[in-house]
Amino acid sequence: MLVGSRPNEMAFPLREEEFQILREGEISTARSSRDVCVGIGATALAGLIGVLCTVDWETAWKAEHRGSFLFWLALLWLLLGGSVVGAWIHQSRLQRVREDSPYSRLTTRITDWFGVQRSQGEQALVAHEHDLAVLSARYGANQGWADVAPLLRTKIRDGKLQIPVTNHELGSDPALNVGKALEVDYSLRGKLYRKIVPEGQELSIPENQ
């Protein structure tokens, strides 16, 4: 990801999982506030139902108890109504944060960017599976071998590899006065192959190219 420089501005790179943590944190604030209101409302409703179901109305309605009873009844109704309004406000805020806010527009842009990068990475991986890749290669015989994989990789042109198996082309003679061979492990079109070519012949991958 390349970000153009801007005067007096600093940038910090984020991995996708770090971005998701920040994103969840912002939404969690609104969700937690809503849940607190729901909890208070549920408690107030339970208390209100308990009072209405268990109160001795004859006693509660007597002049000496009526004021206290009405006070606690009104308090429970107030808590219930306030929590419902609070939950609605925080739910609306949560919905707005998710769908129509600078935060939601920014997260949508970043999420889309990560999606594009993932898609491009998957396409590149599929394309790579169709390429020729030298996994390992050695040239020699008996106890004398030279690693020639890096050399062979530089010789790949347009998905093809052709090179005479000689000391000169492969850069050394790892086993003097002995007939040698080139052993190559490679992948082509997503499949693994091994080819052994005696000294003096030509390595050609794919065949007959």
C-alpha positions in Angstrom: 0.0 0.0 0.0 1.5 3.4 -1.0 0.3 6.6 0.6 1.3 9.9 -0.8 3.0 12.3 1.5 1.1 15.2 2.9 2.6 18.2 4.8 2.5 18.1 8.6 0.7 14.7 8.6 1.9 11.3 9.9 0.6 7.9 8.9 0.6 4.5 10.7 0.2 1.2 8.8 -2.4 -1.3 10.1 -2.8 -5.0 9.5 -6.3 -6.1 8.7 -6.8 -7.7 12.1 -5.7 -4.5 13.8 -8.1 -2.5 11.7 -10.9 -4.9 12.7 -10.0 -4.4 16.4 -10.3 -0.6 16.1 -13.5 -1.0 14.2 -15.1 -3.3 16.8 -14.0 -0.9 19.6 -16.0 2.0 18.1 -19.1 -0.1 17.7 -18.7 -1.7 21.1 -19.0 1.7 22.8 -22.5 2.4 21.4 -23.5 -1.3 21.9 -22.4 -1.3 25.6 -24.3 1.9 26.3 -27.4 0.4 24.7 -27.0 -2.8 26.7 -26.7 -0.9 30.0 -30.0 0.9 29.3 -31.6 -2.4 28.4 -30.4 -3.9 31.7 -31.7 -1.0 33.7 -35.0 -1.2 31.9 -35.3 -4.9 32.5 -34.5 -4.5 36.2 -37.1 -1.6 36.5 -39.7 -3.7 34.7 -39.1 -6.7 37.0 -39.4 -4.4 40.0 -42.5 -2.8 38.8 -44.2 -6.1 38.1 -43.1 -7.4 41.5 -44.6 -4.3 43.2 -47.9 -4.4 41.3 -48.3 -8.2 41.9 -47.4 -8.3 45.6 -48.5 -4.9 47.0 -51.3 -4.8 49.6 -53.3 -2.1 47.9 -55.5 -1.5 50.9 -52.5 -0.8 53.1 -50.5 1.0 50.4 -53.3 3.4 49.7 -53.7 4.6 53.2 -52.9 8.2 53.7 -49.7 7.5 55.7 -48.3 5.1 53.1 -49.7 6.6 49.9 -47.0 9.2 49.3 -44.1 6.7 49.8 -45.8 4.1 47.6 -46.5 6.6 44.8 -42.9 7.8 45.0 -41.4 4.4 44.5 -43.9 3.5 41.9 -43.2 6.7 39.9 -39.4 6.0 40.3 -39.8 2.6 38.8 -41.8 4.0 35.9 -39.3 6.7 35.4 -36.4 4.2 35.3 -38.3 2.1 32.9 -39.2 5.0 30.6 -35.7 6.5 30.7 -34.0 3.2 29.9 -36.3 2.6 27.0 -35.6 6.1 25.6 -31.8 5.6 26.3 -31.7 2.2 24.6 -33.5 3.7 21.6 -31.1 6.6 21.4 -28.0 4.4 21.6 -29.5 1.9 19.1 -30.1 4.7 16.7 -26.5 5.9 17.2 -25.2 2.4 16.7 -27.2 2.1 13.5 -25.9 5.5 12.3 -22.3 4.6 13.1 -22.6 1.4 11.1 -24.5 2.8 8.1 -24.2 6.6 7.7 -21.3 8.4 9.3 -17.8 9.5 8.5 -16.7 6.4 10.5 -18.8 4.0 8.4 -17.7 5.6 5.1 -14.0 5.3 6.2 -14.4 1.7 7.4 -16.2 0.8 4.1 -13.3 2.3 2.1 -10.6 0.4 4.2 -12.6 -2.8 4.1 -13.0 -2.6 0.3 -9.2 -1.9 0.0 -8.4 -5.1 2.0 -10.9 -7.0 -0.1 -9.2 -5.8 -3.3 -5.7 -6.7 -1.9 -7.0 -10.2 -0.9 -8.5 -10.7 -4.4 -5.3 -9.6 -6.1 -3.2 -11.9 -3.9 -5.4 -14.9 -4.7 -5.2 -14.1 -8.4 -1.4 -13.8 -8.2 -1.3 -17.1 -6.4 -3.3 -18.8 -9.1 -1.2 -17.2 -11.8 2.0 -18.4 -9.9 0.7 -22.0 -9.9 0.8 -21.9 -13.7 4.4 -20.6 -13.8 7.5 -22.7 -13.9 9.4 -22.6 -10.6 12.7 -24.4 -9.8 12.4 -25.8 -6.3 15.8 -27.4 -6.1 18.6 -28.5 -8.4 22.0 -30.0 -8.1 24.7 -30.9 -10.6 27.4 -33.6 -10.0 27.9 -37.2 -9.1 28.7 -39.5 -6.2 29.9 -37.3 -3.3 30.5 -34.2 -5.4 27.5 -32.0 -6.0 26.9 -28.3 -6.6 23.6 -26.4 -5.8 22.6 -24.9 -9.2 19.0 -23.9 -8.3 19.7 -20.2 -8.1 21.5 -20.3 -11.5 18.7 -22.2 -13.2 16.1 -19.7 -11.9 17.9 -16.9 -13.6 17.7 -18.9 -16.9 13.9 -19.1 -17.0 12.5 -17.1 -19.9 8.8 -16.8 -20.6 8.0 -19.8 -18.5 10.6 -22.0 -20.2 14.0 -23.3 -19.2 16.6 -24.5 -21.7 20.2 -25.0 -20.8 23.0 -27.5 -21.9 24.2 -29.7 -19.1 27.9 -28.8 -19.1 30.5 -27.7 -16.6 30.7 -24.4 -18.5 26.9 -23.6 -18.4 26.5 -24.7 -14.9 29.5 -22.9 -13.5 31.7 -25.6 -12.0 32.9 -29.2 -12.2 31.9 -30.7 -8.8 33.2 -34.2 -9.6 36.3 -34.3 -11.7 36.8 -37.0 -14.4 33.3 -38.5 -13.7 30.2 -38.4 -15.7 27.7 -36.2 -14.0 24.0 -35.4 -14.1 21.7 -32.5 -13.4 18.8 -33.3 -11.0 16.0 -30.8 -11.0 12.8 -30.7 -8.8 10.3 -28.1 -10.2 6.7 -27.2 -10.3 4.7 -26.5 -13.5 1.0 -25.7 -13.7 0.5 -26.5 -10.1 2.2 -30.0 -10.3 5.5 -31.2 -9.0 8.1 -32.9 -11.3 11.6 -34.2 -11.1 14.0 -34.5 -14.1 17.4 -36.0 -14.4 19.5 -35.0 -17.4 23.0 -36.6 -18.0 26.0 -34.4 -18.7 26.3 -33.4 -22.3 22.6 -33.4 -23.0 20.2 -30.4 -22.7 17.6 -29.6 -20.0 14.4 -28.5 -21.6 11.3 -27.6 -19.5 8.6 -28.0 -20.6 9.4 -30.9 -22.9 10.0 -30.3 -26.6 10.0 -26.5 -26.3 
